[in-house]
Amino acid sequence: MKDKELFKQILGLSHPWEVSKVDLDIANEEVEIEIIYKSKKGFCPECEVEYDIYDHREKRRWRHLDTCQMKTYIVCKVPRIKCKEHGVKTIKVPWAEKSSRTTLLFERFAIELLLASKNQSKTAQFLRISFDMLHHIMSKAVERGLSRRTEEDIKYIGIDEKSMKRGHTYVSVLSDSERRRVIDVSEGRTTSSASSLINKGLTEKQKEGLKAVSMDMWKAFIKAVQKELPNASIVHDKFHIMKYLNDGVDKTRREEARKLQKSNDKTLVKSKYLFLKNPENMTDKQLSRFRKIQELNLITSQAWAAKENFKEFFRSETINDAKFFFAEWYQDIKERSLNKMIKVAKMLIAHSDGLLNYIRYQIDNSVAEWLNGKIQEIKTVGRGFRKFENFRIAILFFLGKLDLFPQESQ
Ligand SMILES: [Zn+2]
Protein backbone atom coordinates (compact mmCIF):
# COMPACT_ATOMS: atom_id res chain seq x y z
CA MET A 1 0.00 0.00 0.00
CA LYS A 2 2.81 2.37 0.91
CA ASP A 3 4.57 2.16 -2.46
CA LYS A 4 1.32 3.09 -4.22
CA GLU A 5 1.09 6.30 -2.24
CA LEU A 6 4.78 6.98 -2.84
CA PHE A 7 4.46 6.60 -6.60
CA LYS A 8 1.32 8.68 -6.61
CA GLN A 9 3.34 11.48 -5.02
CA ILE A 10 6.37 11.01 -7.26
CA LEU A 11 4.18 11.13 -10.35
CA GLY A 12 2.31 14.14 -8.99
CA LEU A 13 -1.06 12.46 -9.47
CA SER A 14 -4.22 13.75 -7.91
CA HIS A 15 -7.77 12.50 -7.74
CA PRO A 16 -9.30 10.82 -9.76
CA TRP A 17 -5.97 9.33 -10.93
CA GLU A 18 -4.77 6.67 -8.52
CA VAL A 19 -1.96 4.13 -8.46
CA SER A 20 -3.73 0.76 -8.29
CA LYS A 21 -0.77 -1.61 -8.45
CA VAL A 22 3.03 -1.61 -8.45
CA ASP A 23 4.63 -4.67 -10.05
CA LEU A 24 8.26 -5.42 -9.48
CA ASP A 25 9.93 -7.66 -12.03
CA ILE A 26 13.35 -8.24 -10.48
CA ALA A 27 14.52 -10.62 -13.20
CA ASN A 28 13.95 -8.10 -15.95
CA GLU A 29 14.80 -5.12 -13.73
CA GLU A 30 11.47 -3.49 -14.40
CA VAL A 31 8.87 -1.66 -12.36
CA GLU A 32 5.35 -1.35 -13.68
CA ILE A 33 3.03 1.21 -12.13
CA GLU A 34 -0.62 0.71 -12.93
CA ILE A 35 -2.83 3.76 -12.84
CA ILE A 36 -6.61 3.83 -12.77
CA TYR A 37 -9.11 6.61 -13.23
CA LYS A 38 -11.56 6.65 -10.34
CA SER A 39 -14.35 8.77 -11.66
CA LYS A 40 -17.40 8.26 -13.82
CA LYS A 41 -16.89 11.55 -15.60
CA GLY A 42 -14.17 13.02 -17.80
CA PHE A 43 -13.46 16.00 -20.02
CA CYS A 44 -13.34 16.16 -23.81
CA PRO A 45 -9.70 16.92 -24.75
CA GLU A 46 -10.86 19.26 -27.52
CA CYS A 47 -13.55 21.40 -25.89
CA GLU A 48 -13.09 20.68 -22.15
CA VAL A 49 -16.82 19.85 -21.76
CA GLU A 50 -17.52 17.18 -19.14
CA TYR A 51 -19.16 13.89 -20.16
CA ASP A 52 -19.79 10.44 -18.70
CA ILE A 53 -17.02 7.91 -19.29
CA TYR A 54 -17.94 6.02 -22.43
CA ASP A 55 -15.41 3.15 -22.39
CA HIS A 56 -11.71 2.43 -21.83
CA ARG A 57 -8.89 2.08 -24.32
CA GLU A 58 -6.70 -1.02 -24.38
CA LYS A 59 -3.82 -1.00 -21.88
CA ARG A 60 -0.95 1.32 -22.86
CA ARG A 61 2.59 1.65 -21.54
CA TRP A 62 4.72 4.78 -21.07
CA ARG A 63 8.40 4.69 -20.25
CA HIS A 64 9.10 6.72 -17.11
CA LEU A 65 12.27 7.75 -15.27
CA ASP A 66 14.12 4.81 -13.76
CA THR A 67 13.42 3.80 -10.17
CA CYS A 68 16.70 2.70 -8.55
CA GLN A 69 18.15 1.71 -11.93
CA MET A 70 15.07 -0.32 -12.81
CA LYS A 71 13.29 0.57 -16.02
CA THR A 72 9.98 2.03 -14.95
CA TYR A 73 6.73 2.00 -16.91
CA ILE A 74 3.33 3.47 -16.32
CA VAL A 75 0.43 1.39 -17.59
CA CYS A 76 -3.14 2.52 -17.88
CA LYS A 77 -6.39 1.83 -19.65
CA VAL A 78 -7.26 5.43 -20.40
CA PRO A 79 -11.01 6.25 -20.40
CA ARG A 80 -12.79 7.71 -23.38
CA ILE A 81 -15.77 10.05 -23.47
CA LYS A 82 -18.26 10.63 -26.26
CA CYS A 83 -18.40 14.32 -27.04
CA LYS A 84 -21.45 15.66 -28.88
CA GLU A 85 -19.20 17.75 -31.07
CA HIS A 86 -15.94 15.78 -31.30
CA GLY A 87 -17.08 12.18 -31.07
CA VAL A 88 -15.35 9.46 -29.07
CA LYS A 89 -12.13 10.88 -27.57
CA THR A 90 -9.48 9.62 -25.18
CA ILE A 91 -9.21 11.94 -22.19
CA LYS A 92 -5.92 13.72 -21.41
CA VAL A 93 -3.54 12.03 -18.99
CA PRO A 94 -1.46 14.23 -16.66
CA TRP A 95 1.83 12.31 -17.13
CA ALA A 96 2.24 12.36 -20.91
CA GLU A 97 1.41 14.25 -24.07
CA LYS A 98 -1.00 12.86 -26.63
CA SER A 99 0.33 9.86 -28.58
CA SER A 100 3.58 9.80 -26.63
CA ARG A 101 5.33 6.60 -25.61
CA THR A 102 7.20 8.26 -22.75
CA THR A 103 6.14 10.35 -19.77
CA LEU A 104 6.70 14.11 -19.64
CA LEU A 105 9.40 13.75 -17.00
CA PHE A 106 11.20 11.13 -19.05
CA GLU A 107 11.08 13.39 -22.10
CA ARG A 108 12.43 16.33 -20.13
CA PHE A 109 15.29 14.22 -18.86
CA ALA A 110 16.06 12.86 -22.33
CA ILE A 111 16.10 16.37 -23.80
CA GLU A 112 18.39 17.65 -21.04
CA LEU A 113 20.71 14.72 -21.49
CA LEU A 114 20.86 15.21 -25.25
CA LEU A 115 21.57 18.91 -24.93
CA ALA A 116 24.40 18.15 -22.52
CA SER A 117 25.93 15.18 -24.34
CA LYS A 118 25.13 16.27 -27.92
CA ASN A 119 25.30 12.60 -28.74
CA GLN A 120 22.21 10.67 -29.78
CA SER A 121 23.56 7.13 -29.64
CA LYS A 122 25.19 7.64 -26.24
CA THR A 123 22.00 9.20 -24.86
CA ALA A 124 19.84 6.35 -26.18
CA GLN A 125 22.27 3.86 -24.65
CA PHE A 126 22.27 5.63 -21.30
CA LEU A 127 18.46 5.82 -21.20
CA ARG A 128 18.17 2.21 -22.42
CA ILE A 129 15.79 3.15 -25.21
CA SER A 130 16.00 2.56 -28.95
CA PHE A 131 17.45 5.14 -31.30
CA ASP A 132 13.97 5.38 -32.87
CA MET A 133 12.36 6.23 -29.58
CA LEU A 134 14.91 8.93 -28.89
CA HIS A 135 14.44 10.30 -32.37
CA HIS A 136 10.70 10.41 -31.73
CA ILE A 137 11.30 12.46 -28.55
CA MET A 138 13.57 14.81 -30.51
CA SER A 139 11.10 15.31 -33.36
CA LYS A 140 8.31 16.04 -30.92
CA ALA A 141 10.53 18.53 -29.08
CA VAL A 142 11.40 20.28 -32.35
CA GLU A 143 7.77 20.35 -33.46
CA ARG A 144 6.81 21.83 -30.09
CA GLY A 145 9.59 24.41 -30.34
CA LEU A 146 8.69 25.44 -33.87
CA SER A 147 5.03 25.92 -32.91
CA ARG A 148 6.09 28.16 -30.00
CA ARG A 149 8.17 30.48 -32.16
CA THR A 150 6.98 34.05 -32.27
CA GLU A 151 6.93 36.36 -35.27
CA GLU A 152 9.87 38.61 -34.38
CA ASP A 153 11.51 40.97 -36.86
CA ILE A 154 14.41 39.42 -38.69
CA LYS A 155 16.83 41.77 -40.46
CA TYR A 156 19.51 39.47 -41.79
CA ILE A 157 19.36 35.85 -42.79
CA GLY A 158 21.88 33.48 -44.27
CA ILE A 159 21.18 30.69 -46.71
CA ASP A 160 23.75 27.99 -47.19
CA GLU A 161 24.18 24.49 -48.49
CA LYS A 162 25.57 21.65 -46.46
CA SER A 163 26.35 18.11 -47.56
CA MET A 164 24.48 15.45 -45.63
CA LYS A 165 26.92 12.60 -46.08
CA ARG A 166 29.73 11.66 -48.41
CA GLY A 167 28.69 11.99 -52.01
CA HIS A 168 26.32 14.53 -53.31
CA THR A 169 23.31 14.76 -51.05
CA TYR A 170 22.82 18.35 -50.00
CA VAL A 171 20.52 20.27 -47.72
CA SER A 172 19.82 24.01 -47.66
CA VAL A 173 20.02 25.78 -44.32
CA LEU A 174 18.27 29.04 -43.49
CA SER A 175 19.74 30.90 -40.52
CA ASP A 176 19.06 34.02 -38.48
CA SER A 177 22.37 35.88 -38.21
CA GLU A 178 21.41 38.13 -35.31
CA ARG A 179 20.01 35.41 -33.08
CA ARG A 180 22.65 32.87 -34.09
CA ARG A 181 20.13 30.15 -34.83
CA VAL A 182 18.94 27.93 -37.65
CA ILE A 183 15.45 28.86 -38.86
CA ASP A 184 14.85 25.70 -40.90
CA VAL A 185 16.39 23.17 -43.26
CA SER A 186 15.18 21.77 -46.60
CA GLU A 187 16.26 18.91 -48.80
CA GLY A 188 18.40 19.67 -51.85
CA ARG A 189 20.05 22.90 -52.98
CA THR A 190 17.94 23.84 -55.97
CA THR A 191 15.99 27.04 -56.57
CA SER A 192 12.76 25.33 -55.58
CA SER A 193 14.17 23.87 -52.36
CA ALA A 194 15.53 27.31 -51.40
CA SER A 195 12.18 28.92 -52.29
CA SER A 196 10.18 26.49 -50.21
CA LEU A 197 12.66 26.92 -47.35
CA ILE A 198 12.20 30.70 -47.35
CA ASN A 199 8.42 30.35 -47.40
CA LYS A 200 8.37 27.67 -44.73
CA GLY A 201 10.75 29.53 -42.42
CA LEU A 202 9.52 33.10 -42.69
CA THR A 203 6.10 34.69 -42.44
CA GLU A 204 4.98 37.28 -45.02
CA LYS A 205 5.64 40.04 -42.51
CA GLN A 206 9.12 38.76 -41.77
CA LYS A 207 9.87 38.51 -45.49
CA GLU A 208 8.87 42.13 -45.98
CA GLY A 209 11.01 43.39 -43.11
CA LEU A 210 14.14 41.58 -44.24
CA LYS A 211 17.11 43.76 -45.23
CA ALA A 212 19.74 41.37 -46.54
CA VAL A 213 20.48 37.73 -47.25
CA SER A 214 24.01 36.51 -46.95
CA MET A 215 25.02 33.58 -49.15
CA ASP A 216 27.40 31.92 -51.53
CA MET A 217 27.53 32.82 -55.24
CA TRP A 218 25.33 29.82 -55.96
CA LYS A 219 22.97 30.55 -58.85
CA ALA A 220 20.03 28.54 -57.53
CA PHE A 221 20.02 30.44 -54.23
CA ILE A 222 20.40 33.81 -55.92
CA LYS A 223 17.39 33.02 -58.13
CA ALA A 224 15.28 31.89 -55.18
CA VAL A 225 16.06 35.02 -53.17
CA GLN A 226 15.37 37.34 -56.12
CA LYS A 227 12.01 35.66 -56.57
CA GLU A 228 10.89 35.26 -52.95
CA LEU A 229 12.56 38.29 -51.35
CA PRO A 230 12.65 41.03 -53.99
CA ASN A 231 13.20 43.76 -51.39
CA ALA A 232 16.23 42.15 -49.71
CA SER A 233 19.82 42.77 -50.80
CA ILE A 234 22.05 39.85 -51.64
CA VAL A 235 25.33 39.76 -49.76
CA HIS A 236 28.21 37.47 -50.62
CA ASP A 237 30.00 36.99 -47.36
CA LYS A 238 33.63 36.69 -46.42
CA PHE A 239 33.33 33.06 -45.44
CA HIS A 240 32.30 31.91 -48.92
CA ILE A 241 34.60 34.27 -50.81
CA MET A 242 37.62 33.12 -48.84
CA LYS A 243 36.66 29.55 -49.71
CA TYR A 244 36.91 30.38 -53.44
CA LEU A 245 40.22 32.17 -52.95
CA ASN A 246 41.60 29.23 -50.99
CA ASP A 247 40.46 27.00 -53.80
CA GLY A 248 42.32 29.23 -56.26
CA VAL A 249 45.49 28.87 -54.20
CA ASP A 250 45.11 25.11 -54.10
CA LYS A 251 44.61 24.85 -57.86
CA THR A 252 47.70 27.02 -58.40
CA ARG A 253 49.65 24.76 -56.06
CA ARG A 254 48.54 21.59 -57.80
CA GLU A 255 49.52 22.94 -61.21
CA GLU A 256 52.90 24.13 -60.00
CA ALA A 257 53.58 20.94 -58.04
CA ARG A 258 53.08 18.92 -61.23
CA LYS A 259 55.42 21.19 -63.16
CA LEU A 260 58.12 20.98 -60.49
CA GLN A 261 57.82 17.24 -60.20
CA LYS A 262 58.58 16.86 -63.89
CA SER A 263 62.06 18.20 -63.14
CA ASN A 264 62.15 16.03 -60.03
CA ASP A 265 61.61 18.95 -57.66
CA LYS A 266 59.52 17.77 -54.69
CA THR A 267 59.17 21.16 -52.97
CA LEU A 268 55.38 21.19 -53.21
CA VAL A 269 54.70 17.49 -52.70
CA LYS A 270 52.15 17.00 -49.91
CA SER A 271 51.90 20.71 -49.19
CA LYS A 272 48.13 21.15 -49.57
CA TYR A 273 47.43 21.84 -45.91
CA LEU A 274 50.40 24.15 -45.54
CA PHE A 275 48.68 26.57 -47.85
CA LEU A 276 45.21 26.11 -46.37
CA LYS A 277 46.24 26.42 -42.75
CA ASN A 278 46.60 29.72 -40.99
CA PRO A 279 50.35 30.13 -40.17
CA GLU A 280 49.32 30.93 -36.58
CA ASN A 281 47.99 27.40 -36.23
CA MET A 282 51.00 25.62 -37.73
CA THR A 283 53.37 23.42 -35.78
CA ASP A 284 57.03 24.56 -35.66
CA LYS A 285 57.92 21.96 -38.26
CA GLN A 286 55.13 23.07 -40.61
CA LEU A 287 56.01 26.72 -40.15
CA SER A 288 59.66 26.22 -40.94
CA ARG A 289 58.81 24.28 -44.12
CA PHE A 290 56.27 26.94 -45.07
CA ARG A 291 58.85 29.71 -44.60
CA LYS A 292 61.42 27.87 -46.68
CA ILE A 293 58.92 27.53 -49.53
CA GLN A 294 58.03 31.23 -49.19
CA GLU A 295 61.69 32.18 -49.78
CA LEU A 296 61.59 30.49 -53.18
CA ASN A 297 58.88 32.94 -54.29
CA LEU A 298 56.94 30.27 -56.17
CA ILE A 299 53.73 31.10 -58.03
CA THR A 300 51.86 29.24 -55.26
CA SER A 301 53.30 31.52 -52.58
CA GLN A 302 52.31 34.55 -54.61
CA ALA A 303 48.77 33.22 -54.98
CA TRP A 304 48.71 32.56 -51.24
CA ALA A 305 49.86 36.13 -50.53
CA ALA A 306 47.17 37.49 -52.89
CA LYS A 307 44.54 35.49 -50.99
CA GLU A 308 45.82 36.81 -47.67
CA ASN A 309 45.87 40.37 -49.00
CA PHE A 310 42.26 40.08 -50.04
CA LYS A 311 41.21 40.03 -46.36
CA GLU A 312 41.93 43.76 -46.46
CA PHE A 313 38.95 44.15 -48.80
CA PHE A 314 36.54 43.16 -46.02
CA ARG A 315 38.00 45.81 -43.75
CA SER A 316 37.15 48.62 -46.19
CA GLU A 317 35.22 51.38 -44.51
CA THR A 318 33.41 52.70 -47.56
CA ILE A 319 32.21 51.29 -50.86
CA ASN A 320 34.73 53.48 -52.68
CA ASP A 321 37.60 52.19 -50.55
CA ALA A 322 36.50 48.66 -51.38
CA LYS A 323 36.27 49.37 -55.12
CA PHE A 324 39.69 51.00 -55.07
CA PHE A 325 41.23 48.10 -53.17
CA PHE A 326 39.72 45.55 -55.53
CA ALA A 327 41.03 47.33 -58.66
CA GLU A 328 44.57 47.44 -57.24
CA TRP A 329 44.45 43.86 -56.11
CA TYR A 330 43.16 42.69 -59.48
CA GLN A 331 45.87 44.65 -61.29
CA ASP A 332 48.51 43.00 -59.14
CA ILE A 333 47.41 39.40 -59.79
CA LYS A 334 47.12 40.18 -63.51
CA GLU A 335 50.68 41.51 -63.61
CA ARG A 336 51.86 38.38 -61.88
CA SER A 337 49.80 36.19 -64.23
CA LEU A 338 48.25 34.27 -61.36
CA ASN A 339 45.79 32.56 -63.70
CA LYS A 340 43.79 30.53 -61.21
CA MET A 341 43.37 33.59 -59.00
CA ILE A 342 42.35 35.70 -62.00
CA LYS A 343 39.63 33.16 -62.67
CA VAL A 344 38.32 33.57 -59.11
CA ALA A 345 38.58 37.36 -59.44
CA LYS A 346 36.47 37.30 -62.62
CA MET A 347 33.76 35.42 -60.79
CA LEU A 348 33.92 37.99 -57.99
CA ILE A 349 33.58 40.79 -60.54
CA ALA A 350 30.49 39.11 -61.97
CA HIS A 351 29.02 39.23 -58.45
CA SER A 352 30.38 42.63 -57.46
CA ASP A 353 27.02 43.94 -56.17
CA GLY A 354 26.81 41.17 -53.61
CA LEU A 355 30.45 41.62 -52.75
CA LEU A 356 30.09 45.35 -52.12
CA ASN A 357 26.91 44.74 -50.14
CA TYR A 358 29.10 43.02 -47.59
CA ILE A 359 30.78 46.37 -46.93
CA ARG A 360 27.44 48.18 -47.09
CA TYR A 361 25.78 46.03 -44.41
CA GLN A 362 28.88 45.21 -42.38
CA ILE A 363 27.44 41.79 -41.68
CA ASP A 364 29.12 39.88 -38.91
CA ASN A 365 30.55 36.81 -40.53
CA SER A 366 31.26 34.86 -37.38
CA VAL A 367 27.70 33.48 -37.34
CA ALA A 368 27.94 31.78 -40.74
CA GLU A 369 31.26 30.23 -39.80
CA TRP A 370 30.09 29.22 -36.34
CA LEU A 371 26.92 27.57 -37.65
CA ASN A 372 28.84 25.78 -40.35
CA GLY A 373 31.21 24.35 -37.75
CA LYS A 374 28.34 23.33 -35.48
CA ILE A 375 26.47 21.54 -38.27
CA GLN A 376 29.71 19.77 -39.12
CA GLU A 377 29.97 18.61 -35.48
CA ILE A 378 26.41 17.26 -35.58
CA LYS A 379 27.30 15.37 -38.75
CA THR A 380 30.48 13.95 -37.27
CA VAL A 381 28.80 12.77 -34.07
CA GLY A 382 25.91 11.31 -36.08
CA ARG A 383 28.43 9.69 -38.43
CA GLY A 384 26.65 11.20 -41.42
CA PHE A 385 22.91 11.07 -41.81
CA ARG A 386 21.16 8.76 -44.21
CA LYS A 387 17.70 10.24 -43.85
CA PHE A 388 17.09 13.92 -44.51
CA GLU A 389 14.43 14.19 -41.79
CA ASN A 390 16.84 12.92 -39.10
CA PHE A 391 19.47 15.45 -40.14
CA ARG A 392 16.91 18.26 -40.13
CA ILE A 393 15.61 17.34 -36.68
CA ALA A 394 19.12 17.13 -35.23
CA ILE A 395 20.10 20.54 -36.68
CA LEU A 396 16.93 22.22 -35.38
CA PHE A 397 17.16 20.46 -32.02
CA PHE A 398 20.69 21.66 -31.34
CA LEU A 399 20.87 24.90 -33.32
CA GLY A 400 17.29 26.15 -33.63
CA LYS A 401 17.30 27.89 -30.23
CA LEU A 402 13.87 26.37 -29.69
CA ASP A 403 11.86 26.00 -26.50
CA LEU A 404 12.02 22.20 -26.60
CA PHE A 405 10.68 21.12 -23.24
CA PRO A 406 7.18 19.75 -22.68
CA GLN A 407 5.02 21.69 -20.24
CA GLU A 408 5.28 20.38 -16.71
CA SER A 409 2.44 18.07 -15.82
CA GLN A 410 -0.28 20.22 -14.23
ZN1 LIG B 1 -15.53 18.03 -27.43
Residues whose N, C-alpha, C, O or C-beta is under 5 A from the ligand:
A	BS01	ZN	C44 E46 C47 C83 E85 H86
